[in-house]
Amino acid sequence: MSDLSAYRNEFPVLNQRTYLISASLGPLSVRSRRLAEEHLDLWQRLGPEELWGEHGLPRLERCRRQFAELIGADPSEIAIVPSVSSGLSSLATCLDFEKRPKVVLTDMDFPTNHYVWRAHERRGAKLDVVPSPDRIRVEAGDVVDRIDDQTPIVNVNRVLFESSWIMDLPPIIEAAHDNGAYVVVDDFHGAGVVPIDVHELGIDFLLAGVLKWLCGGQGLAFLYCRSDLIEKLDPLVVGWFGTMEPFNFDRSGLRLRGDAGRFETGTYALPQAWTASGGLEIILEVGVEAIRKRSQELTSYVVDKAQEAGLELLSPGHAERRGGLVRMRVPGGMEGAKRILRQLFDRDVVLDQRGDALRISPHFFNTEDEIDRCFEELVKLV
Ligand SMILES: Cc1ncc(COP(=O)(O)O)c(C=O)c1O
């Protein structure tokens, strides 16, 4: 068993509650809180040039470097965006759907992905949605079969948000590239919990936010863009921070940055850079390989407990195919699941609910004892 228990002191919520839902909201660390307070102290004292120039923007650059390190990218390939939805939306504006209308995605991808591509139906995009055979997995081969020379881009969620199934990316990337199509990976449920190297995999674009597994808080996400593609992309969503010299206040033309920063627009949610850098620092310090190992131990333990409790598992049984969360059906349909969730909150067990199922997502700092405590309460309620 891996021992990462020293990090438990970083997360005060663990002293008060059985917190098992980092797939939805990573808990606040002592480090991020101290950094958030540092920002407030600076804001109280400083003017804009000092606050932003000497502290805020360098802090944001630090987040950029940290995320680049996490996914094996160069910092110049990372744009800071307010959300996965907005980063994906900007990227979508760069594509021409007239010659290649067919966007391939799956019916297990997060709905925001669907909404972004649907918005481009008015520009000629046509969605080709690959169905899951069982609402748990999507086979890479089924995605590959849809990719052809009409496809501009394939949208894949590396780890499916409902079931936690890990998609097999290499055949999808290979088929996309053979057909002259791009691949955009929504990695919100992968980054920080399942190792990845974007260069090794040859991924074109990847998005993730700091909210969940990265324990960084809300309002900050990243768009990775492969270096050789950057200057070929001209987003229709722009702003001064995406230009070469924002502080020249030059209105004579639009000169977008030569790096992925061209996807950046207006004033950043800078306070979030402080909390985000704290979360990212912890994840990098522990290391995603070590996190993955511990996560597999813990999710396997959850699977065993669910089976003992007679609950139907709605996630992969094999640890290698499963990301950081385990989903299980509970009695009483959606209303039953909502009721049980509320009752668990009253007992200080924090999970979340999707449809008629509960999701349990231990992070590296959780323990088997916490999972035992969760199931002790859960079996009384089902
Ligand atoms: C896989 C995935 N993509 C995207 C989102 C939404 O991201 P955002 O709110 O940053 O647009 C979520 C949110 O839970 C998600 O799970």
Ligand as a Chemical Component Dictionary entry (heavy atoms), coordinates in Angstrom:
data_LIG
# 
_chem_comp.id                   LIG 
_chem_comp.type                 NON-POLYMER 
_chem_comp.pdbx_formal_charge   0 
_chem_comp.three_letter_code    LIG 
# 
loop_
_chem_comp_atom.comp_id 
_chem_comp_atom.atom_id 
_chem_comp_atom.alt_atom_id 
_chem_comp_atom.type_symbol 
_chem_comp_atom.charge 
_chem_comp_atom.model_Cartn_x 
_chem_comp_atom.model_Cartn_y 
_chem_comp_atom.model_Cartn_z 
_chem_comp_atom.pdbx_ordinal 
LIG C1 C1 C 0 -15.253 16.080 -18.682 1  
LIG C2 C2 C 0 -15.739 17.461 -18.370 2  
LIG N1 N1 N 0 -15.613 18.415 -19.295 3  
LIG C3 C3 C 0 -16.037 19.671 -19.072 4  
LIG C4 C4 C 0 -16.642 20.001 -17.880 5  
LIG C5 C5 C 0 -17.132 21.399 -17.700 6  
LIG O1 O1 O 0 -16.062 22.260 -17.668 7  
LIG P1 P1 P 0 -16.227 23.835 -17.549 8  
LIG O2 O2 O 0 -17.263 24.092 -16.509 9  
LIG O3 O3 O 0 -14.838 24.286 -17.137 10 
LIG O4 O4 O 0 -16.607 24.346 -18.866 11 
LIG C6 C6 C 0 -16.768 19.056 -16.883 12 
LIG C7 C7 C 0 -17.362 19.454 -15.589 13 
LIG O5 O5 O 0 -17.645 18.768 -14.718 14 
LIG C8 C8 C 0 -16.334 17.744 -17.138 15 
LIG O6 O6 O 0 -16.480 16.786 -16.235 16 
# 
loop_
_chem_comp_bond.comp_id 
_chem_comp_bond.atom_id_1 
_chem_comp_bond.atom_id_2 
_chem_comp_bond.value_order 
_chem_comp_bond.pdbx_ordinal 
LIG C1 C2 SING 1  
LIG C2 N1 SING 2  
LIG C2 C8 DOUB 3  
LIG N1 C3 DOUB 4  
LIG C3 C4 SING 5  
LIG C4 C5 SING 6  
LIG C4 C6 DOUB 7  
LIG C5 O1 SING 8  
LIG O1 P1 SING 9  
LIG P1 O2 DOUB 10 
LIG P1 O3 SING 11 
LIG P1 O4 SING 12 
LIG C6 C7 SING 13 
LIG C6 C8 SING 14 
LIG C7 O5 DOUB 15 
LIG C8 O6 SING 16 
# 
